[in-house]
């Protein structure tokens, strides 16, 4: 198992399109070798981490509609 990445300097942000509410996903892309994702309703809760390549792949699939119902 890999050690947990150091997220102490993570700068989380949410989409400008979120409307400023607290029902959002926040993403930190300022860390080396990791993209961190959390729920804005639970700032001290769990954080998912991805490699930049995994994150790019996910976003690419979102943009092509791969997860649309």
HELIX and SHEET records of a PDB file:
HELIX    1   1 UNK A   16  UNK A   18  5                                   3    
HELIX    2   2 UNK A   52  UNK A   63  1                                  12    
SHEET    1   A 3 UNK A  25  UNK A  28  0                                        
SHEET    2   A 3 UNK A  35  UNK A  39 -1                                        
SHEET    3   A 3 UNK A  48  UNK A  50 -1                                        
END                                                                             
